[in-house]
Amino acid sequence: MYTAKGQLDRDAMIRQHVPLVRRIAHHMIAKLSPNVELDDLIQVGMMGLAEALSRYEGAQGVQFETFAT
């Protein structure tokens, strides 16, 4: 997912990986305190996704999914 200038298309990458964040949040919610809400966990996961996108360098040969998790 790169732009015409060869830069990572952040918006497209985020849209593509929202299901990954949601899936991980659903797996984790069962292991956490009942006080933790799923929406809060997804929000924190999205913040982590944005942070991973800012640090990801595709030239290193690692898939983004592996890097982000």
PyMOL commands that set and color helices and strands:
alter all, ss='L'
color gray80, all
select helices_A, chain A and resi 10-29+38-55+58-60+64-68
alter helices_A, ss='H'
color red, helices_A
deselect
rebuild
show_as cartoon
